[in-house]
Amino acid sequence: MKPIIGITFSSDVGDDPSNNYIHAINQFGGIPRTLYPGISKDAYTGIDGLLLTGGGDIHPKYLGEEWHPSLKYVSESRDELELPLCRQAIEDDLPVFGICRGVQVMSVAMEGSLYQDIPSEYPRETLPHQVKRKDAEHEIQIEPSSRLSEIVGKSEAGVNSDHHQAVKDIGEGFVITARCTEDGIIEAIENPSKRFVIGVQYHPERMLETNEFLEHRRKLFDAFIQAASS
């Protein structure tokens, strides 16, 4: 049977096949179930995997910090949905895949911290991790012994990105499995004690431009769906 994948959003997007996340789950053999603020808590029951998607910034109260003037598209209702949902899924050993904001949610849910604004808070010169109207592209270094390396079959790879926040201190149970080659920003984390708990700062759901991107995307979503099927 196809696994049911809960996919988090800020609002109800329905079963829109043009949505990159929904399309990827359908393409690689899952059944999407959208999860959004205000949905019944019963929606979590029966899912086989959890996909935490990209989106706006996490409210700094979850970091014990003051509001940074660069923050955009903060949704406290989405934070209130995703943070406990992520904790519950990890506790239940449900496969969890976090993308962009999703990797940040994963770390903060387990008491990690963030750079609220990379340009002003990261203590070294950084690449632009956002480019207006398109994704930035850069190289990452992947830990050779990591699950991520096992899945994509590489210790370095080109990826895309669109973010101005990033994981600072990883949450409980996580290890760092990839960093941006040039500036060291954390690009992936995972919990090796779980079946499949992986977060990436880049956007595999829209890695569509090159054969290398398509292969990377396929391998990640295949591995997630397979974990949710077991």
Phi, psi and omega in degrees: 000147178288139179284146176271124182249116173284128182239122185272140177218168178285334180208175182288115177258000181065200179258064185279110184293345178277348177290129186302319182291313180297318179299316181296317180296317176298315184299322186259015166103015177254170175248113183288141170228112184284136178239131185207162182304134179094349179289153180301141177298339178294344182296336177288328182295128176094354176282152182255349179198160182233125176251116178263117191265175177287172180158205185286182185282154176277139180298133184292349177297334178283351176256356185069032185234166176279163180292128176268138184296346181276352187298141181222147171054040178286130178233104180295328180292326177289319175303316183293335175282308194282320185298308177292328178297318178296314179301316181295318181296318179294318178298323181278359184057039174276140175302129181232130178235118180251134181236126178055252175308327183300321178292327178291318176301316181302313182291315181295323178302331181253032173074023174276179181231168182231156158278115180294330181212107185305310185302324184264341187248341181278127193280037175197165179294135184239159169290159169287114179270000171230140172231130185304129175070004174201168178285146167285154176233136180201174181264149173235153173255127184251135178298124187300330184268006186277162174297322179300315179297319178299320183289309186274347176073026183215158171251358171210150184201154170272138179222172175250162177201157177203085184201151174240001172245164179201159176296133178257288174253127184289151179285171183301132177092348184267156169232152178278129183240352174202147176225155172297131185301317188277324186239355175083002177304138178294126182248347177199145174224160175206160175251104186290349181274354183251164181300311179199100173226096185228135174233138178235143181279344182269189189237078180297335181296338178238029172274085190236351193281330185230163177298323178297316178297314181299320180292317178299313179302311182300314183297319181293311182291323175302313182296320178295312181295321178297318178297321180287343180273346187270000000 
